[in-house]
Amino acid sequence: MNLLGGLKLLCLSTLLAIVFPPLAEALDRTVLIGYAAPLSGVSAAAGPALVQAAEIAIDDLNLQAIRLNGDRLIFKLLIQDDRSDPRTGLLVAQYFVKSEVIGVIGHWNSGVGIPASRIYSDAGLVQIAQGTTAHAYTQQGFSTTYRIVPHDDVGAAYTADYVIHQMKAKRIAVIDDETPFGHGFVKQFMDTAKASQGDIVNQFGISNHTSDFNTILRAIKESQPDVVIFGGVDIQAAQLVREMRRFDLDVPLVSVSGIVAPLFLEQAGPAGNGTIVLEPGQPSYQGPQWQHFQKVYKAHLSGEMSSYAPFSYDAVQVLAKAIRKANSLDRQAIAASMHQITHNGLTGRIAFDAEGNLRNPVYTIFQMKNLQWVPLKTISGKN
């Protein structure tokens, strides 16, 4: 090619580049989701199952090749241990706000999730709690607070109704661990029980770190209750029921959600037989989505599945759906889209009310029999 021909070709190429600029290349964009769970502390037993379920959800999202403005979104978890501790939870929340996360799944404990929620609210960062069942969490009026499980006021009312009308208990002893979770549950339980002519013969508050139940159990035994209600975590509930049997208190223990798990069976042993617990969700799940989740979960974690694991999976999926609804990775836009979401998840149909609570929650009442959890009744209702 001569010099003149080369110059003509160069000019033509330049002109084409101006008139028809090259298409922007589609990119992979990393989307960070903050995940806070207790991997140590009093609720450490719950953490691994929650994280594993969330990681399965992340893998499933990435297989969908979700795109935003042509770019493929690659989801990743930024996992933090809040140690079941309010002060650590505040540090975790501050870290998430300063990071690049577009939303947070957490926290498990109400005593951690409630104070952390103000930090997320101030930053416009959506928070979907996979625990934090105390009603106070969503009663603060924050537009960023949501929960994937029912709140304790509903659960406590159902539990009281079951104790009074199904168990036919009249004389009731009540203990709570003085946390927002345990105390909130017990307060609502007592209000409902009293309205149904239940007699609260004892009421005690204890530290959530104590293992000394001697004084309160002596008093409870003298009052001759039909049932003992406990608002607290699984390890302490297991210690309590063992001590009840040592004091020859042969009445059922009724406790809060989060107890139906392998840890209570192991720690309580035969003393736990007869324990009644109301847990969120169905006693079992069906369908291809559940079968896939169950298969992958069991490939990574042995033993009985945590009842909260499916909710952890759904929380991640719901946050991803909010991104698609907002068509944005902007924190405020994602938070604003949450009330518009309806999602058919592992745990059923998910939508949120004005406070950020789960609409139409489902519960199952379990009883421990022969060192196993046996479903007795499923309850559906509205918050």
Secondary structure, DSSP 8 states (H G I E B T S, - for coil): --HHHHHHHHHHHHHHHHHS-------EEEEEEEEEE-SSSTTTTTHHHHHHHHHHHHHHHHHTT-EETTEEEEEEEEEEE-TT-HHHHHHHHHHHHHTT-S-EE--SSHHHHHHHHHHHHHHT--EEESS---GGGTTT--TTEEESS--HHHHHHHHHHIIIIIS---EEEEEE-SSHHHHHHHHHHHHHHHHTT-EEEEEEE--TT----HHHHHHHHHH--SEEEEES-HHHHHHHHHHHHHTT--S-EEE-TT--SHHHHHHHGGGGTT-EEEEES-SS--SHHHHHHHHHHHHH--SS--TTHHHHHHHHHHHHHHHHHHTS--HHHHHHHGGG--EEETTEEE-B-TTS-BSS-EEEEEEEETTEEEEEEEEE---
